[in-house]
Amino acid sequence: MDTGDYEMEQHTYDSPESIQCSLPENGEQLIRFIGKEKDFKGIGEGKARALWDELGEDFHKVLQDDTPKTRKRLRKLLSDDSISALFEGYKKYKNLSHCNWMSNHKIPASIQQRLLKHHGENSVRAIKQNPYLLIGFGMKFEDIDLLVQSNQFKNKLINNDPKRLSAALEFSIRKEVEKGHTYTSQESLRPSLLKLLKDTELVSLAFRKGYDKAQYILHPETGTYHPTAQLLMESVVAKRLKLLASKTELLDDRAKAAYDSAKNELPYEILQKQEVAVVTCLDNAVSCITGGAGTGKTTVLRTALKAYHQIGFEVHAVALSGRAAMRLHESIGFFTSTIAKLLRDEPIEPSQEKPNHLLVIDEASMIDIPTMYRLVNHIHPSVRIIFTGDPDQLPPIGCGKVLADIVSSQSIANTELD
């Protein structure tokens, strides 16, 4: 490229086919490596050099097995904590050899990390026994098929192997989850399975034999498939909401007085439907305020929260995005945060100083099942919840439509403003 004053050349490089990683082999390299890496806590270059002097060429062989005999030998040089750190650190970096094998078989680095975290030093053995387990770590079915068919891979599986059929079914179900569904049917799965297996008989066989209870549950009477993770999350959320929904008639004299006080502070007369909504929020441990823009959800929420605050409740108000949280703060006057920040903070638990807590979830139409699952696990079962939003607006990015399902179930007190 000619810029007038100088010429600049642009170079492009192809991604490497594979990367070779290994622990340092010679003494000086190993000493510097152990002394520098944080994983080997409490072992500086001095102790690392003493280790090499003690173990020499047997260094790698000795650290393969954490045995009482080996620890006794190392105790001459290191404390028990440092010995544990040495074995843990070595175990972590020993997995580099597995990374080499997986890279040579074109398994992406992100999948390698997840696999090593789960299977550790048994990762390669696990793949060789069943390469289709890689589906569970995010690898595409077609890529695993290529891996199995490659000349490098010794463990070849025939097309109708139950492991392969089960993986195809699991992969197709995962695709449905990515579309936002928390369950699916054979009718919905058939096109995807046919694309993967390229044979109608194999598709039928997959439905009959490719059933793996660990990853999904089949309801024979309805013919629906429920991914285990999503089913678990739905069950936990439903159980918590059902528990809260059973706590009704909570509007005592103290709460009524607080509501009257909050209502009198309003610069205008509250409408009858809005009054019903506020009373519903105070009378139930879980409730919803729904309706489109301009229907008065903010007025209802602000009034209900003032009343809750007067009767001693700690208010936690959240929204998905920072901008939405800021708007919520400007509307209600209470401290707000994003859901992500709330989940990073300490769990919400009642204490002697703050026994009562209320969680407000704004723009709840955007909350998916995984997010709601994390929220209910982050708060004590006694924490009350108020959902606000429009079930017909802005569906979640992830799977499940929490607010829409709550409203359609009619199991939870909901006031729809118009």
TORKOL-4160 file (C-alpha; in steps of 0.2 Angstrom, whole numbers, padded with zeros to 4 digits, m for minus):
418
<pt num="1" X="0000" Y="0000" Z="0000"/>
<pt num="2" X="0008" Y="0017" Z="m0005"/>
<pt num="3" X="0004" Y="0030" Z="0008"/>
<pt num="4" X="0015" Y="0044" Z="0000"/>
<pt num="5" X="0029" Y="0044" Z="0012"/>
<pt num="6" X="0032" Y="0025" Z="0014"/>
<pt num="7" X="0025" Y="0009" Z="0007"/>
<pt num="8" X="0016" Y="m0003" Z="0019"/>
<pt num="9" X="0015" Y="m0022" Z="0015"/>
<pt num="10" X="0001" Y="m0032" Z="0021"/>
<pt num="11" X="0004" Y="m0050" Z="0026"/>
<pt num="12" X="m0009" Y="m0063" Z="0029"/>
<pt num="13" X="m0006" Y="m0080" Z="0038"/>
<pt num="14" X="m0017" Y="m0096" Z="0038"/>
<pt num="15" X="m0022" Y="m0103" Z="0054"/>
<pt num="16" X="m0010" Y="m0118" Z="0059"/>
<pt num="17" X="m0017" Y="m0135" Z="0057"/>
<pt num="18" X="m0010" Y="m0141" Z="0074"/>
<pt num="19" X="0000" Y="m0134" Z="0088"/>
<pt num="20" X="0013" Y="m0144" Z="0098"/>
<pt num="21" X="0013" Y="m0141" Z="0117"/>
<pt num="22" X="0025" Y="m0149" Z="0130"/>
<pt num="23" X="0032" Y="m0146" Z="0147"/>
<pt num="24" X="0050" Y="m0141" Z="0147"/>
<pt num="25" X="0062" Y="m0156" Z="0146"/>
<pt num="26" X="0079" Y="m0149" Z="0152"/>
<pt num="27" X="0083" Y="m0144" Z="0169"/>
<pt num="28" X="0085" Y="m0125" Z="0167"/>
<pt num="29" X="0069" Y="m0123" Z="0157"/>
<pt num="30" X="0060" Y="m0133" Z="0169"/>
<pt num="31" X="0067" Y="m0123" Z="0184"/>
<pt num="32" X="0062" Y="m0107" Z="0176"/>
<pt num="33" X="0045" Y="m0113" Z="0171"/>
<pt num="34" X="0040" Y="m0119" Z="0189"/>
<pt num="35" X="0047" Y="m0104" Z="0197"/>
<pt num="36" X="0037" Y="m0092" Z="0186"/>
<pt num="37" X="0020" Y="m0101" Z="0185"/>
<pt num="38" X="0007" Y="m0096" Z="0199"/>
<pt num="39" X="0000" Y="m0114" Z="0198"/>
<pt num="40" X="0016" Y="m0120" Z="0208"/>
<pt num="41" X="0012" Y="m0109" Z="0223"/>
<pt num="42" X="0026" Y="m0108" Z="0236"/>
<pt num="43" X="0039" Y="m0115" Z="0224"/>
<pt num="44" X="0052" Y="m0102" Z="0218"/>
<pt num="45" X="0067" Y="m0105" Z="0207"/>
<pt num="46" X="0078" Y="m0109" Z="0222"/>
<pt num="47" X="0066" Y="m0124" Z="0227"/>
<pt num="48" X="0063" Y="m0128" Z="0209"/>
<pt num="49" X="0082" Y="m0130" Z="0207"/>
<pt num="50" X="0083" Y="m0141" Z="0222"/>
<pt num="51" X="0070" Y="m0152" Z="0216"/>
<pt num="52" X="0079" Y="m0154" Z="0199"/>
<pt num="53" X="0095" Y="m0158" Z="0209"/>
<pt num="54" X="0085" Y="m0171" Z="0219"/>
<pt num="55" X="0075" Y="m0179" Z="0205"/>
<pt num="56" X="0085" Y="m0176" Z="0189"/>
<pt num="57" X="0080" Y="m0185" Z="0174"/>
<pt num="58" X="0067" Y="m0194" Z="0185"/>
<pt num="59" X="0057" Y="m0178" Z="0188"/>
<pt num="60" X="0043" Y="m0182" Z="0176"/>
<pt num="61" X="0042" Y="m0200" Z="0181"/>
<pt num="62" X="0041" Y="m0196" Z="0200"/>
<pt num="63" X="0028" Y="m0183" Z="0198"/>
<pt num="64" X="0016" Y="m0195" Z="0188"/>
<pt num="65" X="0010" Y="m0202" Z="0204"/>
<pt num="66" X="0005" Y="m0194" Z="0220"/>
<pt num="67" X="0010" Y="m0208" Z="0233"/>
<pt num="68" X="0015" Y="m0207" Z="0251"/>
<pt num="69" X="0032" Y="m0213" Z="0246"/>
<pt num="70" X="0034" Y="m0199" Z="0234"/>
<pt num="71" X="0028" Y="m0186" Z="0246"/>
<pt num="72" X="0040" Y="m0193" Z="0259"/>
<pt num="73" X="0054" Y="m0190" Z="0247"/>
<pt num="74" X="0049" Y="m0172" Z="0242"/>
<pt num="75" X="0046" Y="m0167" Z="0261"/>
<pt num="76" X="0065" Y="m0165" Z="0262"/>
<pt num="77" X="0063" Y="m0150" Z="0251"/>
<pt num="78" X="0045" Y="m0144" Z="0252"/>
<pt num="79" X="0031" Y="m0141" Z="0264"/>
<pt num="80" X="0015" Y="m0151" Z="0262"/>
<pt num="81" X="0006" Y="m0137" Z="0254"/>
<pt num="82" X="0020" Y="m0134" Z="0242"/>
<pt num="83" X="0020" Y="m0153" Z="0238"/>
<pt num="84" X="0001" Y="m0152" Z="0235"/>
<pt num="85" X="0003" Y="m0137" Z="0224"/>
<pt num="86" X="0017" Y="m0146" Z="0214"/>
<pt num="87" X="0006" Y="m0161" Z="0210"/>
<pt num="88" X="m0009" Y="m0151" Z="0206"/>
<pt num="89" X="0001" Y="m0139" Z="0194"/>
<pt num="90" X="0010" Y="m0154" Z="0186"/>
<pt num="91" X="m0006" Y="m0163" Z="0183"/>
<pt num="92" X="m0013" Y="m0147" Z="0175"/>
<pt num="93" X="0002" Y="m0145" Z="0163"/>
<pt num="94" X="0003" Y="m0164" Z="0160"/>
<pt num="95" X="m0013" Y="m0162" Z="0151"/>
<pt num="96" X="m0003" Y="m0153" Z="0137"/>
<pt num="97" X="0000" Y="m0170" Z="0129"/>
<pt num="98" X="m0018" Y="m0173" Z="0128"/>
<pt num="99" X="m0020" Y="m0156" Z="0119"/>
<pt num="100" X="m0008" Y="m0161" Z="0106"/>
<pt num="101" X="m0018" Y="m0177" Z="0102"/>
<pt num="102" X="m0034" Y="m0167" Z="0102"/>
<pt num="103" X="m0027" Y="m0153" Z="0091"/>
<pt num="104" X="m0020" Y="m0166" Z="0079"/>
<pt num="105" X="m0038" Y="m0173" Z="0077"/>
<pt num="106" X="m0045" Y="m0155" Z="0074"/>
<pt num="107" X="m0054" Y="m0154" Z="0091"/>
<pt num="108" X="m0056" Y="m0135" Z="0094"/>
<pt num="109" X="m0047" Y="m0128" Z="0109"/>
<pt num="110" X="m0062" Y="m0122" Z="0118"/>
<pt num="111" X="m0069" Y="m0140" Z="0118"/>
<pt num="112" X="m0052" Y="m0146" Z="0124"/>
<pt num="113" X="m0053" Y="m0135" Z="0139"/>
<pt num="114" X="m0071" Y="m0141" Z="0144"/>
<pt num="115" X="m0066" Y="m0159" Z="0141"/>
<pt num="116" X="m0050" Y="m0158" Z="0151"/>
<pt num="117" X="m0060" Y="m0149" Z="0165"/>
<pt num="118" X="m0072" Y="m0164" Z="0166"/>
<pt num="119" X="m0062" Y="m0179" Z="0161"/>
<pt num="120" X="m0044" Y="m0173" Z="0166"/>
<pt num="121" X="m0030" Y="m0185" Z="0161"/>
<pt num="122" X="m0044" Y="m0198" Z="0155"/>
<pt num="123" X="m0049" Y="m0186" Z="0141"/>
<pt num="124" X="m0041" Y="m0195" Z="0126"/>
<pt num="125" X="m0046" Y="m0212" Z="0133"/>
<pt num="126" X="m0064" Y="m0206" Z="0135"/>
<pt num="127" X="m0065" Y="m0200" Z="0117"/>
<pt num="128" X="m0058" Y="m0216" Z="0110"/>
<pt num="129" X="m0071" Y="m0226" Z="0119"/>
<pt num="130" X="m0085" Y="m0214" Z="0113"/>
<pt num="131" X="m0080" Y="m0200" Z="0101"/>
<pt num="132" X="m0098" Y="m0194" Z="0101"/>
<pt num="133" X="m0097" Y="m0188" Z="0119"/>
<pt num="134" X="m0090" Y="m0173" Z="0111"/>
<pt num="135" X="m0107" Y="m0167" Z="0107"/>
<pt num="136" X="m0110" Y="m0163" Z="0126"/>
<pt num="137" X="m0095" Y="m0152" Z="0125"/>
<pt num="138" X="m0101" Y="m0142" Z="0110"/>
<pt num="139" X="m0094" Y="m0150" Z="0095"/>
<pt num="140" X="m0104" Y="m0152" Z="0079"/>
<pt num="141" X="m0111" Y="m0169" Z="0075"/>
<pt num="142" X="m0104" Y="m0168" Z="0057"/>
<pt num="143" X="m0087" Y="m0164" Z="0063"/>
<pt num="144" X="m0087" Y="m0179" Z="0075"/>
<pt num="145" X="m0092" Y="m0190" Z="0060"/>
<pt num="146" X="m0077" Y="m0184" Z="0050"/>
<pt num="147" X="m0066" Y="m0187" Z="0065"/>
<pt num="148" X="m0072" Y="m0205" Z="0067"/>
<pt num="149" X="m0070" Y="m0208" Z="0048"/>
<pt num="150" X="m0053" Y="m0201" Z="0047"/>
<pt num="151" X="m0038" Y="m0213" Z="0044"/>
<pt num="152" X="m0030" Y="m0207" Z="0060"/>
<pt num="153" X="m0044" Y="m0213" Z="0071"/>
<pt num="154" X="m0044" Y="m0231" Z="0076"/>
<pt num="155" X="m0061" Y="m0233" Z="0084"/>
<pt num="156" X="m0072" Y="m0233" Z="0069"/>
<pt num="157" X="m0091" Y="m0234" Z="0073"/>
<pt num="158" X="m0104" Y="m0241" Z="0061"/>
<pt num="159" X="m0118" Y="m0229" Z="0055"/>
<pt num="160" X="m0131" Y="m0238" Z="0066"/>
<pt num="161" X="m0121" Y="m0238" Z="0082"/>
<pt num="162" X="m0132" Y="m0233" Z="0096"/>
<pt num="163" X="m0119" Y="m0221" Z="0102"/>
<pt num="164" X="m0120" Y="m0212" Z="0085"/>
<pt num="165" X="m0139" Y="m0212" Z="0084"/>
<pt num="166" X="m0140" Y="m0206" Z="0102"/>
<pt num="167" X="m0128" Y="m0192" Z="0098"/>
<pt num="168" X="m0138" Y="m0187" Z="0082"/>
<pt num="169" X="m0153" Y="m0186" Z="0093"/>
<pt num="170" X="m0145" Y="m0176" Z="0106"/>
<pt num="171" X="m0137" Y="m0164" Z="0094"/>
<pt num="172" X="m0155" Y="m0161" Z="0086"/>
<pt num="173" X="m0162" Y="m0158" Z="0103"/>
<pt num="174" X="m0149" Y="m0145" Z="0107"/>
<pt num="175" X="m0153" Y="m0136" Z="0090"/>
<pt num="176" X="m0171" Y="m0134" Z="0096"/>
<pt num="177" X="m0165" Y="m0127" Z="0113"/>
<pt num="178" X="m0154" Y="m0114" Z="0103"/>
<pt num="179" X="m0171" Y="m0109" Z="0095"/>
<pt num="180" X="m0178" Y="m0105" Z="0112"/>
<pt num="181" X="m0188" Y="m0121" Z="0116"/>
<pt num="182" X="m0187" Y="m0131" Z="0132"/>
<pt num="183" X="m0194" Y="m0147" Z="0124"/>
<pt num="184" X="m0197" Y="m0154" Z="0107"/>
<pt num="185" X="m0206" Y="m0167" Z="0097"/>
<pt num="186" X="m0202" Y="m0181" Z="0085"/>
<pt num="187" X="m0210" Y="m0171" Z="0071"/>
<pt num="188" X="m0199" Y="m0156" Z="0074"/>
<pt num="189" X="m0183" Y="m0167" Z="0076"/>
<pt num="190" X="m0186" Y="m0177" Z="0060"/>
<pt num="191" X="m0179" Y="m0165" Z="0047"/>
<pt num="192" X="m0163" Y="m0161" Z="0057"/>
<pt num="193" X="m0160" Y="m0180" Z="0060"/>
<pt num="194" X="m0163" Y="m0184" Z="0042"/>
<pt num="195" X="m0150" Y="m0170" Z="0037"/>
<pt num="196" X="m0137" Y="m0178" Z="0049"/>
<pt num="197" X="m0140" Y="m0197" Z="0046"/>
<pt num="198" X="m0145" Y="m0195" Z="0028"/>
<pt num="199" X="m0156" Y="m0211" Z="0029"/>
<pt num="200" X="m0174" Y="m0212" Z="0034"/>
<pt num="201" X="m0172" Y="m0230" Z="0042"/>
<pt num="202" X="m0158" Y="m0223" Z="0053"/>
<pt num="203" X="m0169" Y="m0209" Z="0058"/>
<pt num="204" X="m0182" Y="m0221" Z="0064"/>
<pt num="205" X="m0169" Y="m0232" Z="0072"/>
<pt num="206" X="m0163" Y="m0216" Z="0082"/>
<pt num="207" X="m0180" Y="m0213" Z="0088"/>
<pt num="208" X="m0181" Y="m0231" Z="0094"/>
<pt num="209" X="m0164" Y="m0235" Z="0100"/>
<pt num="210" X="m0154" Y="m0219" Z="0101"/>
<pt num="211" X="m0162" Y="m0214" Z="0118"/>
<pt num="212" X="m0150" Y="m0208" Z="0131"/>
<pt num="213" X="m0158" Y="m0204" Z="0148"/>
<pt num="214" X="m0143" Y="m0194" Z="0154"/>
<pt num="215" X="m0146" Y="m0181" Z="0141"/>
<pt num="216" X="m0164" Y="m0180" Z="0138"/>
<pt num="217" X="m0180" Y="m0188" Z="0144"/>
<pt num="218" X="m0194" Y="m0195" Z="0133"/>
<pt num="219" X="m0212" Y="m0194" Z="0138"/>
<pt num="220" X="m0219" Y="m0209" Z="0128"/>
<pt num="221" X="m0237" Y="m0204" Z="0130"/>
<pt num="222" X="m0234" Y="m0187" Z="0122"/>
<pt num="223" X="m0219" Y="m0191" Z="0111"/>
<pt num="224" X="m0210" Y="m0176" Z="0118"/>
<pt num="225" X="m0191" Y="m0175" Z="0122"/>
<pt num="226" X="m0186" Y="m0164" Z="0137"/>
<pt num="227" X="m0167" Y="m0160" Z="0138"/>
<pt num="228" X="m0162" Y="m0165" Z="0156"/>
<pt num="229" X="m0154" Y="m0148" Z="0160"/>
<pt num="230" X="m0168" Y="m0137" Z="0154"/>
<pt num="231" X="m0181" Y="m0149" Z="0163"/>
<pt num="232" X="m0171" Y="m0148" Z="0179"/>
<pt num="233" X="m0171" Y="m0129" Z="0178"/>
<pt num="234" X="m0189" Y="m0128" Z="0174"/>
<pt num="235" X="m0193" Y="m0139" Z="0189"/>
<pt num="236" X="m0183" Y="m0129" Z="0201"/>
<pt num="237" X="m0191" Y="m0112" Z="0195"/>
<pt num="238" X="m0208" Y="m0119" Z="0195"/>
<pt num="239" X="m0206" Y="m0127" Z="0213"/>
<pt num="240" X="m0200" Y="m0110" Z="0220"/>
<pt num="241" X="m0214" Y="m0100" Z="0212"/>
<pt num="242" X="m0227" Y="m0113" Z="0217"/>
<pt num="243" X="m0220" Y="m0111" Z="0235"/>
<pt num="244" X="m0222" Y="m0092" Z="0235"/>
<pt num="245" X="m0239" Y="m0093" Z="0226"/>
<pt num="246" X="m0245" Y="m0103" Z="0241"/>
<pt num="247" X="m0242" Y="m0088" Z="0253"/>
<pt num="248" X="m0257" Y="m0076" Z="0251"/>
<pt num="249" X="m0267" Y="m0065" Z="0261"/>
<pt num="250" X="m0252" Y="m0056" Z="0268"/>
<pt num="251" X="m0260" Y="m0038" Z="0268"/>
<pt num="252" X="m0261" Y="m0035" Z="0286"/>
<pt num="253" X="m0265" Y="m0019" Z="0295"/>
<pt num="254" X="m0247" Y="m0013" Z="0295"/>
<pt num="255" X="m0246" Y="m0016" Z="0276"/>
<pt num="256" X="m0262" Y="m0007" Z="0273"/>
<pt num="257" X="m0257" Y="0008" Z="0283"/>
<pt num="258" X="m0240" Y="0008" Z="0273"/>
<pt num="259" X="m0250" Y="0007" Z="0257"/>
<pt num="260" X="m0262" Y="0022" Z="0262"/>
<pt num="261" X="m0246" Y="0032" Z="0266"/>
<pt num="262" X="m0238" Y="0028" Z="0250"/>
<pt num="263" X="m0254" Y="0032" Z="0240"/>
<pt num="264" X="m0256" Y="0049" Z="0249"/>
<pt num="265" X="m0238" Y="0054" Z="0243"/>
<pt num="266" X="m0244" Y="0052" Z="0225"/>
<pt num="267" X="m0246" Y="0069" Z="0216"/>
<pt num="268" X="m0262" Y="0062" Z="0207"/>
<pt num="269" X="m0276" Y="0050" Z="0211"/>
<pt num="270" X="m0272" Y="0032" Z="0208"/>
<pt num="271" X="m0284" Y="0022" Z="0196"/>
<pt num="272" X="m0294" Y="0008" Z="0202"/>
<pt num="273" X="m0285" Y="m0005" Z="0192"/>
<pt num="274" X="m0269" Y="0002" Z="0198"/>
<pt num="275" X="m0275" Y="0001" Z="0216"/>
<pt num="276" X="m0279" Y="m0018" Z="0213"/>
<pt num="277" X="m0262" Y="m0021" Z="0206"/>
<pt num="278" X="m0253" Y="m0013" Z="0222"/>
<pt num="279" X="m0264" Y="m0022" Z="0234"/>
<pt num="280" X="m0261" Y="m0039" Z="0224"/>
<pt num="281" X="m0242" Y="m0036" Z="0226"/>
<pt num="282" X="m0243" Y="m0033" Z="0245"/>
<pt num="283" X="m0255" Y="m0047" Z="0247"/>
<pt num="284" X="m0245" Y="m0061" Z="0238"/>
<pt num="285" X="m0227" Y="m0067" Z="0240"/>
<pt num="286" X="m0226" Y="m0068" Z="0221"/>
<pt num="287" X="m0235" Y="m0057" Z="0209"/>
<pt num="288" X="m0235" Y="m0049" Z="0192"/>
<pt num="289" X="m0238" Y="m0032" Z="0185"/>
<pt num="290" X="m0241" Y="m0033" Z="0166"/>
<pt num="291" X="m0246" Y="m0022" Z="0152"/>
<pt num="292" X="m0240" Y="m0012" Z="0138"/>
<pt num="293" X="m0231" Y="0004" Z="0138"/>
<pt num="294" X="m0240" Y="0019" Z="0146"/>
<pt num="295" X="m0252" Y="0008" Z="0156"/>
<pt num="296" X="m0246" Y="0013" Z="0173"/>
<pt num="297" X="m0234" Y="m0001" Z="0178"/>
<pt num="298" X="m0221" Y="0011" Z="0185"/>
<pt num="299" X="m0234" Y="0020" Z="0196"/>
<pt num="300" X="m0240" Y="0004" Z="0203"/>
<pt num="301" X="m0222" Y="m0003" Z="0206"/>
<pt num="302" X="m0216" Y="0014" Z="0214"/>
<pt num="303" X="m0231" Y="0014" Z="0226"/>
<pt num="304" X="m0230" Y="m0004" Z="0231"/>
<pt num="305" X="m0211" Y="m0003" Z="0234"/>
<pt num="306" X="m0214" Y="0012" Z="0245"/>
<pt num="307" X="m0226" Y="0002" Z="0255"/>
<pt num="308" X="m0214" Y="m0012" Z="0256"/>
<pt num="309" X="m0200" Y="m0001" Z="0262"/>
<pt num="310" X="m0211" Y="0006" Z="0276"/>
<pt num="311" X="m0215" Y="m0011" Z="0283"/>
<pt num="312" X="m0196" Y="m0015" Z="0283"/>
<pt num="313" X="m0192" Y="m0025" Z="0267"/>
<pt num="314" X="m0175" Y="m0023" Z="0259"/>
<pt num="315" X="m0179" Y="m0020" Z="0241"/>
<pt num="316" X="m0168" Y="m0028" Z="0227"/>
<pt num="317" X="m0173" Y="m0021" Z="0210"/>
<pt num="318" X="m0165" Y="m0028" Z="0194"/>
<pt num="319" X="m0165" Y="m0028" Z="0175"/>
<pt num="320" X="m0155" Y="m0037" Z="0162"/>
<pt num="321" X="m0146" Y="m0022" Z="0155"/>
<pt num="322" X="m0137" Y="m0008" Z="0163"/>
<pt num="323" X="m0148" Y="0005" Z="0154"/>
<pt num="324" X="m0164" Y="m0004" Z="0159"/>
<pt num="325" X="m0158" Y="m0004" Z="0177"/>
<pt num="326" X="m0154" Y="0015" Z="0176"/>
<pt num="327" X="m0171" Y="0018" Z="0169"/>
<pt num="328" X="m0179" Y="0008" Z="0183"/>
<pt num="329" X="m0169" Y="0017" Z="0196"/>
<pt num="330" X="m0175" Y="0034" Z="0189"/>
<pt num="331" X="m0193" Y="0027" Z="0189"/>
<pt num="332" X="m0194" Y="0020" Z="0207"/>
<pt num="333" X="m0181" Y="0029" Z="0217"/>
<pt num="334" X="m0173" Y="0013" Z="0224"/>
<pt num="335" X="m0156" Y="0006" Z="0221"/>
<pt num="336" X="m0156" Y="m0005" Z="0206"/>
<pt num="337" X="m0143" Y="m0016" Z="0197"/>
<pt num="338" X="m0141" Y="m0028" Z="0183"/>
<pt num="339" X="m0145" Y="m0046" Z="0185"/>
<pt num="340" X="m0127" Y="m0051" Z="0182"/>
<pt num="341" X="m0121" Y="m0039" Z="0196"/>
<pt num="342" X="m0134" Y="m0046" Z="0208"/>
<pt num="343" X="m0128" Y="m0064" Z="0204"/>
<pt num="344" X="m0110" Y="m0059" Z="0207"/>
<pt num="345" X="m0115" Y="m0052" Z="0224"/>
<pt num="346" X="m0118" Y="m0062" Z="0240"/>
<pt num="347" X="m0134" Y="m0072" Z="0240"/>
<pt num="348" X="m0149" Y="m0064" Z="0247"/>
<pt num="349" X="m0152" Y="m0071" Z="0264"/>
<pt num="350" X="m0163" Y="m0065" Z="0279"/>
<pt num="351" X="m0153" Y="m0059" Z="0294"/>
<pt num="352" X="m0157" Y="m0052" Z="0311"/>
<pt num="353" X="m0155" Y="m0034" Z="0305"/>
<pt num="354" X="m0164" Y="m0037" Z="0288"/>
<pt num="355" X="m0176" Y="m0051" Z="0290"/>
<pt num="356" X="m0187" Y="m0047" Z="0275"/>
<pt num="357" X="m0182" Y="m0045" Z="0257"/>
<pt num="358" X="m0191" Y="m0042" Z="0240"/>
<pt num="359" X="m0184" Y="m0045" Z="0223"/>
<pt num="360" X="m0191" Y="m0035" Z="0208"/>
<pt num="361" X="m0188" Y="m0041" Z="0191"/>
<pt num="362" X="m0191" Y="m0027" Z="0178"/>
<pt num="363" X="m0194" Y="m0031" Z="0159"/>
<pt num="364" X="m0196" Y="m0049" Z="0164"/>
<pt num="365" X="m0202" Y="m0054" Z="0147"/>
<pt num="366" X="m0184" Y="m0055" Z="0143"/>
<pt num="367" X="m0179" Y="m0067" Z="0156"/>
<pt num="368" X="m0175" Y="m0085" Z="0150"/>
<pt num="369" X="m0176" Y="m0101" Z="0160"/>
<pt num="370" X="m0157" Y="m0102" Z="0164"/>
<pt num="371" X="m0157" Y="m0084" Z="0171"/>
<pt num="372" X="m0172" Y="m0087" Z="0182"/>
<pt num="373" X="m0165" Y="m0103" Z="0188"/>
<pt num="374" X="m0149" Y="m0094" Z="0193"/>
<pt num="375" X="m0160" Y="m0081" Z="0202"/>
<pt num="376" X="m0170" Y="m0093" Z="0212"/>
<pt num="377" X="m0154" Y="m0102" Z="0218"/>
<pt num="378" X="m0147" Y="m0085" Z="0223"/>
<pt num="379" X="m0161" Y="m0080" Z="0234"/>
<pt num="380" X="m0168" Y="m0087" Z="0250"/>
<pt num="381" X="m0185" Y="m0096" Z="0248"/>
<pt num="382" X="m0193" Y="m0083" Z="0259"/>
<pt num="383" X="m0188" Y="m0068" Z="0247"/>
<pt num="384" X="m0204" Y="m0061" Z="0239"/>
<pt num="385" X="m0204" Y="m0058" Z="0220"/>
<pt num="386" X="m0213" Y="m0045" Z="0209"/>
<pt num="387" X="m0212" Y="m0047" Z="0190"/>
<pt num="388" X="m0215" Y="m0032" Z="0179"/>
<pt num="389" X="m0216" Y="m0032" Z="0160"/>
<pt num="390" X="m0226" Y="m0036" Z="0144"/>
<pt num="391" X="m0227" Y="m0054" Z="0140"/>
<pt num="392" X="m0230" Y="m0050" Z="0122"/>
<pt num="393" X="m0214" Y="m0039" Z="0120"/>
<pt num="394" X="m0195" Y="m0043" Z="0118"/>
<pt num="395" X="m0194" Y="m0062" Z="0121"/>
<pt num="396" X="m0178" Y="m0069" Z="0129"/>
<pt num="397" X="m0163" Y="m0073" Z="0119"/>
<pt num="398" X="m0161" Y="m0090" Z="0128"/>
<pt num="399" X="m0173" Y="m0104" Z="0130"/>
<pt num="400" X="m0190" Y="m0103" Z="0139"/>
<pt num="401" X="m0202" Y="m0088" Z="0141"/>
<pt num="402" X="m0204" Y="m0086" Z="0159"/>
<pt num="403" X="m0216" Y="m0072" Z="0161"/>
<pt num="404" X="m0227" Y="m0077" Z="0146"/>
<pt num="405" X="m0228" Y="m0095" Z="0154"/>
<pt num="406" X="m0232" Y="m0088" Z="0171"/>
<pt num="407" X="m0246" Y="m0077" Z="0165"/>
<pt num="408" X="m0254" Y="m0090" Z="0154"/>
<pt num="409" X="m0253" Y="m0103" Z="0168"/>
<pt num="410" X="m0264" Y="m0092" Z="0179"/>
<pt num="411" X="m0256" Y="m0099" Z="0194"/>
<pt num="412" X="m0248" Y="m0083" Z="0200"/>
<pt num="413" X="m0257" Y="m0067" Z="0205"/>
<pt num="414" X="m0256" Y="m0056" Z="0190"/>
<pt num="415" X="m0264" Y="m0038" Z="0187"/>
<pt num="416" X="m0264" Y="m0034" Z="0168"/>
<pt num="417" X="m0265" Y="m0015" Z="0166"/>
<pt num="418" X="m0273" Y="m0007" Z="0150"/>
